[in-house]
Amino acid sequence: MIPFDLPSVEPPSFPDRVFDVRDFGAVSDGATVNTQAFRRAIEACNDQGGGIVLISAGTWVTGPIHLRSNVNLAEALAANQRYEQALQRYYLIRRGFPENHPYRAVIRERIDELERLRR
């Protein structure tokens, strides 16, 4: 038994608009890096008030993905995302648990953006 009242949580809801990453230039060939196409689909979805960004079946290579408000990133059951191995796009940050996984990757662009906002 919890000794205090918990507020009810409303599940998120998204508009019925669908933004297929293929319409933004993404190719599911397992070799093409689709980071910019994913970014364009997410930005278009957010700019139009939200909806679903659809990643259909296939093998998609991408770099960092930045989600925005009111965007539901939905993968088809047979969708497979592989993240590109360009380590210069990520920072490695030392964590507090070195015995397990002492580092974690953080998206370089996101940290640069946060640092600009702090100034």
NORSUL-V708172 format. One record per backbone hydrogen bond with DSSP energy under -0.5 kcal/mol. NH is the residue of the N-H (numbers start at 1). CO is the residue of the C=O. E is the energy in kcal/mol with one decimal. If there is no record, write none. Layout:
nh->[NH NH]
co->[CO CO]
e->[E E]
This chain:
nh->[10 19 20 21 23 24 25 26 29 30 34 34 38 39 40 41 42 43 44 45 46 47 48 49 50 51 52 53 54 54 55 56 58 59 60 60 61 62 67 71 72 72 73 74 74 76 79 80 82 84 87 89 90 91 93 93 95 100 101 104 106 108 111 112 113 114 115 116 117 118 119 119]
co->[8 52 18 54 20 21 22 21 27 59 32 61 34 35 36 37 38 39 40 41 42 43 44 46 45 70 17 72 19 52 74 54 78 28 58 80 32 82 65 68 51 70 71 53 72 55 76 58 60 62 85 86 87 106 91 104 102 97 97 93 91 89 107 108 109 110 111 112 113 114 115 116]
e->[-0.5 -3.4 -0.6 -2.2 -1.6 -1.3 -1.5 -2.1 -0.8 -1.6 -0.7 -3.4 -2.7 -2.4 -2.7 -2.2 -2.5 -2.7 -2.6 -2.2 -2.5 -3.0 -1.5 -1.8 -3.0 -2.2 -3.1 -2.4 -1.9 -0.7 -2.9 -0.6 -1.3 -0.8 -0.6 -3.1 -0.8 -2.5 -0.6 -1.3 -2.4 -0.5 -0.7 -2.8 -0.8 -2.9 -2.1 -2.6 -3.3 -2.6 -1.6 -2.1 -2.0 -3.2 -0.6 -2.4 -2.7 -1.3 -0.9 -1.6 -2.7 -2.8 -1.8 -2.5 -2.3 -2.5 -2.5 -1.9 -2.0 -1.6 -0.8 -0.6]
